[in-house]
Amino acid sequence: MPIDAAHTAREPRLRLGMVGGGRDAFIGAVHRIAARIDDQYDLVAGCFSSSPEKAMASAADLGVARAYASFADMAAREASRKDGIDVVAIVTPNHMHAPVALQFLKRGIHVICDKPLTATLPEAKRLAKAAKASGVVFALTHNYTGYPMIRQAKAMVAAGDLGDLRVVQVEYAQDWLSEPLEASGQKQADWRTDPVRTGAGGSTGDIGTHAFNLANFVTGLTLDTLSADLTAFVAGRRVDDNGHVMLRYKGGAKGMLWCSQVAPGNENALRLRVYGTKGGLEWAQEDPNYLWFTPLGQPKRLITRGGAGSGPEAARMSRVPPGHPEGYLEGFANIYAEAARAIRAAKSGTALPEGTTFPGLKEGLEGVAFVDACVRSSARNSAWVGLNL
């Protein structure tokens, strides 16, 4: 019996452009891999560097035919093409997120942006206003929210398995900036420790925002006030490389957040612990397929990705059978897949598929406001302050 091609043809891939992420960049390659994992995107255009020469060379490296020397030219020309990009991935240093995004937003092109949303709170507010006015899909790659067991933890909290939440502890520790690496000219250290390009927060903006976002995502809590003690331990460093933050949530829950890039022995040690009246949860990013659940007064239980106790929220984010590791790249890919569902819905004028969840403007604003509040608090001897949203 012949196959009806009209019923078997898949939707065409979304045409993806990229700004940043060229030669010697780290995060651009991660985004490109994530975009391809579920075969939803084709990278067809890019302005891969602020250097025109490097931009063109990077496009040649990647086999991308439509290469641009400036992102403004890219936005204008892609918007005028019948086969122009549907969405742009922004993988530049933080200070360029807003200028780049605005060029594409005003032309109705969807945006997937690396975190944090911007380098400063005023430009974050301007960008959020412009994005809302444009009506496009705006996704922010807080990729840890895409991990299956984080979706499992969120579902368990929402279902009341922990009871009323009392205590939230989250930390993200690294050691790669324990010495003045920026003085060597290393590209990642150079811009991430430059307040002009990274913003007023160092470790708070780079990894503290991930920790803050993860705690908010899983618990559903809203921050009331915080008290921060930020330090630049490395002599001459212009932004913090360690932060201790106490958190007070609306409703009475309390939290602690530690972010550090000067903690020897830690690579990407993102950990979350949540405790309520009925039980507690523990999760570690470096062992991401395991979630520990302890009902009050009962033995600790291990929930594995795809194993007993794991629900549909985790299954929806999984690709391979239980026992096979999934992690960083797949978490990123889940954000890209969720964004693709939203973009396709926007293009067709249909409803967003049920369950589609990804960080966006709200989470982006909260992250930049978190950094702003930490800097303000620390400057006032750890005074309690709120978020200026």
C-alpha positions, 0 to 999 in steps of 0.5 A, spaced: 500 500 500 503 506 497 504 511 503 501 518 503 506 523 503 501 528 505 501 525 512 508 523 513 512 529 511 515 533 517 515 540 518 521 544 515 526 545 520 526 552 523 531 557 520 536 559 525 541 565 525 546 566 530 550 572 533 557 571 537 559 564 538 565 564 533 572 562 533 575 561 540 568 562 543 565 556 548 558 557 549 556 558 541 558 551 540 554 548 546 548 552 543 549 549 536 549 542 538 543 543 542 539 546 536 541 540 532 539 534 537 532 534 536 533 536 529 528 542 529 533 547 526 538 549 521 543 554 522 543 558 515 546 565 517 550 568 522 554 574 525 559 570 529 564 575 531 565 583 532 571 582 528 569 582 520 575 578 519 573 573 524 566 573 523 567 571 516 572 565 517 568 562 523 562 562 518 567 558 513 569 553 519 561 552 520 559 551 513 554 557 513 553 561 507 550 567 509 555 570 513 555 578 516 560 582 518 555 586 523 549 584 526 545 590 524 546 588 517 544 581 518 537 583 522 535 588 516 537 583 510 535 577 513 528 580 515 527 582 507 528 575 505 523 570 503 527 565 506 530 569 512 531 566 519 525 565 523 529 565 530 536 568 532 541 565 537 544 570 541 551 568 544 555 574 545 558 577 552 552 580 556 553 587 554 551 586 547 545 582 549 540 588 549 543 591 542 543 585 538 536 583 541 533 589 539 535 589 532 531 583 531 525 584 535 523 590 531 523 586 525 519 580 528 524 575 529 524 570 535 530 570 540 533 565 544 538 568 548 544 566 553 543 568 560 543 573 563 538 577 560 543 583 560 548 586 563 544 592 567 537 592 570 535 598 566 537 595 559 533 589 561 527 593 563 527 596 556 529 590 552 523 586 556 518 592 554 520 591 547 520 584 546 513 584 549 511 589 544 514 585 538 510 579 540 515 574 538 517 568 542 523 570 547 527 564 550 533 565 555 537 559 556 537 557 563 539 550 561 538 547 568 531 547 568 531 543 562 534 537 566 529 531 567 529 530 574 529 538 575 522 537 572 521 531 576 522 536 582 518 541 580 512 537 579 513 534 586 513 540 589 507 543 586 503 536 588 505 538 595 509 532 596 514 536 600 508 540 604 509 547 606 516 549 604 521 552 609 528 552 607 531 552 600 539 551 599 542 552 593 549 553 591 554 553 584 561 552 586 567 553 581 574 553 581 577 556 575 578 563 577 582 561 583 588 565 580 588 571 576 586 568 569 584 574 566 591 577 566 593 571 561 589 574 556 584 568 556 578 570 553 573 567 557 576 570 563 577 576 560 570 578 559 567 575 564 571 579 569 570 585 566 564 589 569 563 593 562 562 587 558 559 582 564 555 587 568 556 589 576 556 582 578 562 577 577 560 570 580 553 572 581 551 574 574 555 568 571 553 562 575 549 565 581 543 567 576 543 560 574 542 558 582 537 563 583 533 561 577 533 554 579 531 555 586 525 559 583 523 554 578 523 548 582 520 551 588 515 556 585 517 561 590 517 569 590 523 572 593 521 578 598 528 580 600 535 578 600 542 580 604 548 579 600 556 579 602 560 579 595 567 579 595 573 579 590 578 575 593 583 575 587 587 581 588 585 586 582 579 583 580 573 588 579 567 584 580 566 579 585 568 571 585 564 569 591 557 571 594 554 569 600 546 571 599 541 570 604 534 569 601 527 571 604 521 568 600 514 571 600 510 566 605 515 565 610 520 560 607 528 562 608 533 560 603 541 561 602 545 561 596 552 560 595 556 562 588 563 561 588 569 561 582 574 560 587 573 554 590 578 549 589 576 542 587 569 544 584 568 544 577 560 545 576 558 543 582 550 546 582 546 543 588 539 544 590 536 542 597 529 544 598 525 542 605 518 542 607 513 540 612 512 533 609 519 532 606 525 534 602 529 533 596 536 533 594 539 534 587 546 535 584 548 537 577 554 533 576 550 527 578 543 529 574 539 523 573 538 522 580 533 525 585 533 524 592 527 524 596 526 523 603 519 523 606 519 526 613 520 520 618 521 515 612 528 512 609 531 516 603 529 514 597 532 515 590 528 517 584 532 515 577 530 518 570 525 513 567 525 509 574 520 508 579 517 514 582 519 518 576 513 521 572 511 524 566 514 531 567 521 527 567 519 522 561 517 528 557 524 531 557 528 524 556 531 521 550 534 515 551 533 509 556 534 509 563 541 508 566 544 512 560 546 518 562 543 525 560 546 532 562 548 538 560 547 538 552 540 535 553 538 540 558 540 545 553 537 541 547 530 541 551 530 549 552 531 549 544 526 544 543 521 548 547 522 554 544 521 551 537 514 548 539 513 556 541 515 558 535 511 554 531 505 555 534 506 563 534 508 562 526 501 558 525 497 562 530 495 556 534 495 555 541 502 553 545 502 545 546 500 543 553 506 543 558 511 547 554 515 550 559 522 555 558 525 561 561 523 567 558 523 575 559 520 574 566 526 569 569 531 574 565 528 580 569 528 577 575 535 574 574 538 581 572 534 584 578 537 579 583 544 581 581 543 588 582 540 587 589 546 583 591 551 588 589 546 594 592 546 589 599 553 588 599 555 595 598 551 597 604 554 592 609 549 586 607 543 590 608 536 587 606 533 589 600 528 587 595 528 586 587 527 593 583 522 589 578 
